[in-house]
């Protein structure tokens, strides 16, 4: 829902083409979580890379949510 609202906000600014492109070609990750027992094993990075690949295969850009901790900030 927020991504649709963001697109609508762009439309109201007169950027309808940008909004349409964003609405059709985005892949938004709301959050990646790894249970504490398995942290620092690279699982978050593997999940993020899988999401990158999926987005690329579907002609979408990947939009990540805001990192919630230091480890998440370092995922590339």
Buried (B, 14 or more C-beta within 10 A) or exposed (E): EEBEEBBEEBBEEEBEEEBEBBBEEBBBBEEBEBEEEEEEEEBBBEBBEEBBEEBEEEEBEBBBEEEEEEEBEEBE
